[in-house]
Amino acid sequence: MRPYLGSFLVGLGLLGGCGGAADDGDDVTDEITYFQHVKPLVDAKCVGCHSDTGIAPFSLTTYDELDEMAGVALINVENKTMPPWPPNPDCNDYFSDRSMTDAQIDLFKAWVDGGRVMGDPTAEAAPLITEQTRMSRVDVTLAMPTAYTPQTTTDNPDDYRCFVVPWTEATTKYVTGFRALPGNPKVVHHVIAFLAAPGEVATYNQLDADEAGAGYTCFGGTGGPSRTWLGAWAPGSLGSDMPTNTGLRVEAGSAIVLQVHYNVLTAGVQPDLTRVELKLDDTVDKVAIIQPWTNPNWLDSQVMHIPAGAADVMHSFEYDASRLIGGPFTIWSAGLHMHTLGANAKASIVRADGSNECLMQIDDWNFHWQGNYGLRQPPVFNPGDKLRVECHFDNSPSNQPIIGGQPRVPTDVYWGEGTTDEMCLGTFYLTPL
Ligand code: HEC
């Protein structure tokens, strides 16, 4: 007898109108089966990544595939490492939330513990309705001109390379969707697509021409005048449409500078050919910008000190961002970026009255799952408010990156672009009011 099953299934709405009243415990509706209950859940919450074309290393599209992985899948589902969804749910509400509710986790557990019953394949339950999580359309694909093999040394496993990609649209366009596809994710640490305005293109072509091979070295930024981002990729970012009727403006005659940060620490030297897919529109209601947010003092001095061995080091920065934007603005999405010593982080608005409005909070930082999270209720930032980022780092022996198979001996760490340096950065997609 498993009387509780009937009632929580009704709670989930999975049993529809049949209810649990007449259920004596031997009825088939008592049984949680793959085809009647678990498949719709796994299709909605796992298969986006766990399929032949997805980013996960194995597929979960059939009974046999799930059956084989069921034990380890349950561990990951119960400790909430799968599906990956780092934001703290109490901070804000986001689009395309991948996480599973407690009831869904209980259902999955009951199926695994109950012997992984297959059920009737001819009476498969209806799919769960999920939000679109990918870009809805690809209008242009921009690729590095040729494959590139990172140039690194044993002392320096990082290579920052910029590739100038011509922009061939003949009229002004708005980028309304962005997705980067690292050619070789084993060596690509991040990708930032910068926009070079028409008047800046010659500078970038010269930088490219001055150095042998594809692209040129560009530690830090683009090595030229552009500070404008079109989009970025870090491990875990999947790409998406921009918020409805907003987009990033690109003039005819521009160029895209793709900054690819290679790190060969774990995988060794391997070639890469990274691409970026864009959705384009001719008009939008609101022109957006992507605003990286950090303390400028951290960048060029050893101010952001994370002492060797310290288990909780906090660095924070807050400033009235409307001075930079030139007035009030709407924040549509928020993301956070740290490297491997990151422990937890938060981005928020400190209102003029002192109250704090959480935009994005990650309690258990995972370097491999970074992204930008679209806010269901985009807040307006007013002059007098402050935009705040707060990062906590753990530089104790138990939280060190593995280098050459061994955890690194804790050492003093500062701001830097290298994988073993640290950063504390918020990124915000915003439109001026
Ligand atoms: C957003 C993409 C994504 C989604 C959604 C997702 N996974 Fe994964 N999963 C991955 C990736 C990538 C890996 C391999 C790297 C890693 O472990 O992070 C992985 C690894 C795993 C592993 C192996 C972990 C280990 O300990 O070796 C299991 C089991 C798993 N996923 C189960 C699931 C289940 C079950 C779901 C749905 C409830 C799910 N995943 C949803 C991307 C995803």
Boltz pocket constraint, residues with backbone or C-beta under 6 A from the ligand:
constraints:
  - pocket:
      binder: B
      contacts: [[A, 41], [A, 42], [A, 45], [A, 46], [A, 47], [A, 48], [A, 49], [A, 50], [A, 55], [A, 56], [A, 57], [A, 69], [A, 72], [A, 73], [A, 74], [A, 76], [A, 77], [A, 82], [A, 83], [A, 84], [A, 98], [A, 236], [A, 368]]
      max_distance: 6.0
